[in-house]
């Protein structure tokens, strides 16, 4: 039974003398026995307890957790300590109103009198709003997300990218669903996670937590020309699949010559082959991965002409000497 703001709550119980037939006392059983449907209200709301059926009670008390809220007798009403300004009572209707409810107002309220001998009780549950935040523990192979809830909560569930998550061979829940554990992280686990906490009077969705799955570097690749002429300056590009993006270092004949994804050589000299190595490093995963690029250097047309002329001069000089 969900009691809304401003509603009244009927007090159910047994009246030991309220029903009398054939000079015999018997108990009037309520339609809804106490405890089956406790009244549920929000923090800050008001509640009114009403007696049904209404009977005349000259003197009696309303009690809560062994504390007297109201004591009345003919001509006077006394309010218990700590309830001044929060409790109002109508001696004719026996209605008790409690204002500005707090969670510690949850419990059993008892109406009791001696003449006639009456005792009845009703349960009240006061639910508060709640807020929650995330805490997060991460390793390279698993991840744990925690939903911290402040206030009474009935249930918690999790969503990834707006879709409700269920337990499976790699996703599990614990601590009353407040903790989400993901084992054997994969790229498909990357995304936006939220927890949703609910109780009977409210629900709240957490702020989004983006889970980033770190990986790589994978598939290190160098692109650029495979053949160049003497005097050229060649630009080589290095790339890799990596999260976060990798740092790049360049090596020439085993010596580190540059950092960054792009490397531009100095003017090339004639050499049959030059070997360049790009190493990608992920500072989160700690993994290094490399690729090699072989560059063949050939003479430029001008240099070839000069060499040919020099060769012809040598040949002619040799022939002249022979003659």
C-alpha positions as CSV (number, residue, x, y, z in Angstrom):
1,X,0.0,0.0,0.0
2,X,1.6,3.2,-1.1
3,X,0.3,6.2,0.9
4,X,0.6,9.5,-0.8
5,X,1.0,12.9,0.7
6,X,-2.0,14.1,2.6
7,X,-3.6,10.6,2.8
8,X,-4.9,9.2,6.1
9,X,-3.9,5.8,7.5
10,X,-6.5,3.6,9.2
11,X,-5.4,2.0,12.4
12,X,-6.1,-1.8,12.4
13,X,-6.1,-3.9,15.6
14,X,-8.2,-5.7,18.0
15,X,-10.8,-4.0,20.2
16,X,-11.3,-6.2,23.3
17,X,-14.6,-4.5,24.3
18,X,-15.7,-2.6,21.1
19,X,-17.9,-5.4,20.0
20,X,-20.3,-7.0,22.5
21,X,-23.0,-9.5,21.5
22,X,-25.0,-11.7,23.8
23,X,-23.0,-10.2,26.8
24,X,-19.9,-11.9,25.4
25,X,-16.7,-10.0,24.5
26,X,-15.0,-10.9,21.3
27,X,-12.3,-9.4,19.0
28,X,-13.3,-7.4,15.9
29,X,-10.9,-8.6,13.3
30,X,-9.7,-6.0,10.8
31,X,-10.1,-6.3,7.1
32,X,-6.3,-5.9,6.7
33,X,-4.3,-7.2,9.6
34,X,-1.5,-5.0,11.0
35,X,1.9,-5.6,9.4
36,X,0.6,-6.9,6.1
37,X,0.6,-3.5,4.4
38,X,2.7,-1.0,6.3
39,X,2.0,2.6,5.4
40,X,4.9,4.1,3.3
41,X,5.6,7.8,3.1
42,X,8.5,10.1,2.0
43,X,10.7,12.1,4.3
44,X,9.2,15.5,5.0
45,X,5.6,14.5,4.4
46,X,2.7,14.3,6.9
47,X,0.6,11.4,8.0
48,X,-2.8,11.1,9.8
49,X,-3.7,8.0,11.8
50,X,-7.5,7.4,12.0
51,X,-9.5,4.9,14.0
52,X,-11.9,2.6,12.3
53,X,-14.5,1.8,13.6
54,X,-14.6,5.0,15.6
55,X,-15.3,4.5,19.3
56,X,-15.5,6.8,22.3
57,X,-12.3,6.8,24.4
58,X,-12.2,9.2,27.3
59,X,-8.6,8.7,28.3
60,X,-5.8,7.1,26.4
61,X,-2.4,7.3,24.7
62,X,-0.8,7.2,21.3
63,X,2.7,5.6,21.7
64,X,5.7,5.0,19.5
65,X,8.7,2.9,20.4
66,X,7.7,3.1,24.1
67,X,7.5,6.9,23.9
68,X,4.2,8.7,24.5
69,X,3.2,11.0,21.7
70,X,-0.1,12.1,23.1
71,X,-1.9,11.5,26.4
72,X,-5.4,12.7,26.8
73,X,-8.1,12.7,29.4
74,X,-11.3,14.7,29.8
75,X,-10.6,18.3,29.4
76,X,-6.9,18.1,28.5
77,X,-4.4,16.8,26.0
78,X,-0.7,16.5,26.7
79,X,2.0,16.1,24.0
80,X,5.1,14.0,24.7
81,X,8.6,15.4,24.9
82,X,10.2,16.0,21.6
83,X,6.9,16.0,19.7
84,X,5.8,19.6,20.4
85,X,4.9,21.3,17.1
86,X,5.1,18.0,15.2
87,X,2.0,16.2,16.6
88,X,-1.7,17.3,16.5
89,X,-4.5,15.3,18.0
90,X,-8.3,15.4,17.8
91,X,-9.9,14.0,20.9
92,X,-13.3,13.5,19.3
93,X,-12.2,11.7,16.2
94,X,-9.0,10.2,17.9
95,X,-7.1,11.3,14.8
96,X,-3.3,11.7,15.3
97,X,-1.4,13.7,12.8
98,X,2.4,13.6,12.6
99,X,4.2,16.3,10.5
100,X,7.6,16.5,8.7
101,X,8.3,12.8,8.8
102,X,11.9,11.5,9.2
103,X,13.3,8.1,8.6
104,X,13.5,7.5,12.4
105,X,9.7,7.9,12.5
106,X,9.5,4.4,11.0
107,X,8.0,1.8,13.3
108,X,4.8,0.7,15.1
109,X,2.3,3.3,16.4
110,X,0.0,2.0,19.2
111,X,-3.3,3.4,20.3
112,X,-4.1,2.3,23.9
113,X,-6.8,3.0,26.5
114,X,-8.0,1.5,29.7
115,X,-11.7,2.4,29.6
116,X,-12.8,0.9,27.3
117,X,-9.8,-1.6,27.1
118,X,-8.5,-1.0,23.6
119,X,-5.2,-1.6,21.9
120,X,-4.5,-1.2,18.2
121,X,-1.4,-0.6,16.2
122,X,-0.2,0.4,12.7
123,X,3.2,0.2,11.0
124,X,4.7,3.2,9.3
125,X,7.7,3.2,7.0
126,X,9.3,6.5,6.1
127,X,11.6,6.3,3.0
128,X,14.2,9.0,2.3
129,X,15.5,10.2,-1.0
130,X,19.0,9.0,-1.9
131,X,22.0,10.0,-3.9
132,X,24.8,7.8,-5.1
133,X,28.2,8.1,-6.7
134,X,30.7,5.7,-8.2
135,X,34.0,4.3,-7.0
136,X,36.2,2.4,-9.4
137,X,38.9,-0.2,-9.3
138,X,40.7,-1.2,-12.4
139,X,43.2,-3.8,-13.6
140,X,44.3,-4.7,-17.1
141,X,42.2,-7.9,-17.1
142,X,39.2,-7.0,-15.0
143,X,37.2,-4.1,-13.7
144,X,35.0,-3.4,-10.6
145,X,32.4,-0.7,-10.5
146,X,30.7,0.2,-7.2
147,X,27.4,2.1,-6.7
148,X,27.5,4.0,-3.4
149,X,24.0,4.8,-2.2
150,X,23.0,7.2,0.6
151,X,19.6,6.5,1.9
152,X,17.2,3.5,1.9
153,X,17.3,1.5,-1.3
154,X,15.1,-1.4,-2.4
155,X,16.9,-2.4,-5.5
156,X,19.9,-1.5,-7.7
157,X,20.5,-2.4,-11.3
158,X,23.2,-1.5,-13.9
159,X,23.1,-0.2,-17.5
160,X,25.7,0.0,-20.2
161,X,25.1,2.5,-23.0
162,X,21.4,2.6,-21.8
163,X,20.9,-1.2,-21.9
164,X,20.2,-3.1,-18.7
165,X,23.0,-5.5,-17.8
166,X,22.5,-9.1,-16.6
167,X,24.9,-11.6,-15.1
168,X,26.7,-13.9,-17.5
169,X,30.1,-15.7,-17.8
170,X,32.0,-12.5,-17.5
171,X,29.7,-10.1,-15.7
172,X,28.6,-10.6,-12.1
173,X,26.9,-8.6,-9.3
174,X,27.5,-8.6,-5.6
175,X,26.8,-6.6,-2.4
176,X,23.0,-6.4,-3.2
177,X,23.8,-5.5,-6.9
178,X,25.8,-2.4,-5.8
179,X,29.0,-3.9,-7.1
180,X,29.5,-4.8,-10.8
181,X,32.5,-7.0,-11.7
182,X,33.7,-7.5,-15.3
183,X,36.3,-10.2,-15.9
184,X,38.5,-10.7,-18.9
185,X,38.0,-7.2,-20.3
186,X,37.5,-6.9,-24.0
187,X,37.1,-4.0,-26.4
188,X,33.4,-4.6,-26.3
189,X,33.3,-3.7,-22.6
190,X,34.3,-0.1,-23.4
191,X,31.3,2.2,-22.9
192,X,29.2,4.3,-20.6
193,X,28.0,2.7,-17.3
194,X,25.3,3.8,-14.9
195,X,23.7,2.4,-11.8
196,X,20.0,2.9,-11.0
197,X,18.9,2.8,-7.4
198,X,15.2,2.7,-6.5
199,X,12.9,2.5,-3.5
200,X,9.2,2.7,-3.2
201,X,9.0,6.5,-3.2
202,X,11.9,7.5,-5.6
203,X,14.5,6.4,-8.0
204,X,17.8,7.9,-9.2
205,X,20.2,7.2,-12.0
206,X,23.9,7.9,-11.4
207,X,26.1,10.1,-13.5
208,X,27.7,8.3,-16.4
209,X,31.0,6.5,-15.8
210,X,32.9,5.9,-19.0
211,X,34.9,2.7,-18.9
212,X,37.9,2.9,-21.2
213,X,39.6,-0.4,-22.1
214,X,43.3,0.1,-22.6
215,X,45.1,-2.0,-25.2
216,X,48.0,-2.2,-27.6
217,X,50.0,-1.2,-29.4
218,X,48.9,-3.5,-32.1
219,X,49.7,-3.7,-35.8
220,X,52.6,-1.2,-35.9
221,X,52.8,0.1,-39.5
222,X,55.4,2.3,-41.3
223,X,54.4,4.1,-44.5
224,X,56.6,6.0,-46.9
225,X,58.7,5.5,-50.1
226,X,60.7,2.3,-50.5
227,X,63.2,3.9,-53.0
228,X,64.7,7.3,-52.9
229,X,67.5,9.2,-54.7
230,X,70.6,10.7,-53.2
231,X,70.0,14.1,-51.9
232,X,66.3,13.5,-51.1
233,X,64.8,13.9,-47.6
234,X,62.3,11.1,-47.0
235,X,59.3,11.4,-44.7
236,X,58.2,8.2,-42.9
237,X,54.9,7.8,-40.9
238,X,54.4,5.3,-38.1
239,X,51.0,4.3,-36.7
240,X,49.6,1.6,-34.4
241,X,46.2,0.5,-32.8
242,X,46.5,1.6,-29.2
243,X,44.5,3.1,-26.3
244,X,45.7,5.4,-25.1
245,X,47.6,6.5,-28.2
246,X,51.2,5.3,-28.3
247,X,54.4,7.2,-28.1
248,X,56.8,6.6,-31.1
249,X,60.6,6.4,-31.3
250,X,62.7,6.1,-34.4
251,X,66.0,4.2,-34.8
252,X,68.5,4.2,-37.6
253,X,71.1,1.4,-37.7
254,X,70.3,0.7,-34.0
255,X,70.7,4.4,-32.9
256,X,67.7,6.4,-31.7
257,X,67.3,9.4,-34.1
258,X,63.9,10.9,-33.3
259,X,60.6,10.8,-31.4
260,X,57.1,11.2,-32.8
261,X,54.8,9.5,-35.3
262,X,56.5,11.3,-38.3
263,X,60.3,11.1,-39.1
264,X,62.1,13.0,-41.8
265,X,65.5,11.8,-42.8
266,X,68.5,14.0,-43.5
267,X,69.7,14.3,-47.1
268,X,70.3,10.7,-48.3
269,X,73.7,9.6,-49.4
270,X,74.4,6.7,-51.8
271,X,73.9,3.5,-50.0
272,X,72.4,0.2,-51.2
273,X,69.9,0.0,-48.3
274,X,69.1,1.8,-45.1
275,X,67.0,0.3,-42.3
276,X,64.7,2.3,-40.1
277,X,62.8,1.0,-37.0
278,X,59.7,2.6,-35.4
279,X,58.9,1.5,-31.9
280,X,55.4,2.2,-30.4
281,X,55.1,2.4,-26.6
282,X,51.8,2.4,-24.6
283,X,52.6,4.0,-21.2
284,X,49.5,2.5,-19.6
285,X,49.8,-1.1,-20.7
286,X,53.6,-0.9,-20.7
287,X,53.8,-2.7,-24.1
288,X,56.4,-2.0,-26.8
289,X,55.9,-3.1,-30.4
290,X,58.1,-2.3,-33.5
291,X,58.1,-2.3,-37.3
292,X,61.0,-2.1,-39.7
293,X,61.3,-0.1,-43.0
294,X,64.0,-0.8,-45.6
295,X,64.8,2.2,-47.8
296,X,66.9,1.7,-51.0
297,X,68.9,4.7,-52.0
298,X,69.9,5.1,-55.7
299,X,71.9,7.8,-57.5
300,X,70.1,10.8,-58.8
301,X,70.1,11.4,-62.6
302,X,72.6,14.2,-62.3
303,X,74.9,12.1,-60.1
304,X,74.6,9.3,-62.6
305,X,75.6,11.6,-65.5
306,X,78.7,12.8,-63.5
307,X,79.7,9.2,-62.8
308,X,79.2,8.2,-66.4
309,X,81.4,11.1,-67.6
310,X,84.0,10.2,-65.1
311,X,83.9,6.6,-66.2
312,X,84.3,7.7,-69.9
313,X,87.3,9.9,-69.0
314,X,88.9,7.0,-67.3
315,X,88.3,4.7,-70.3
316,X,89.7,7.3,-72.7
317,X,92.7,7.9,-70.6
318,X,93.5,4.2,-70.5
319,X,93.1,3.8,-74.3
320,X,95.5,6.8,-74.9
321,X,98.1,5.3,-72.7
322,X,97.8,2.0,-74.6
323,X,98.4,3.7,-77.9
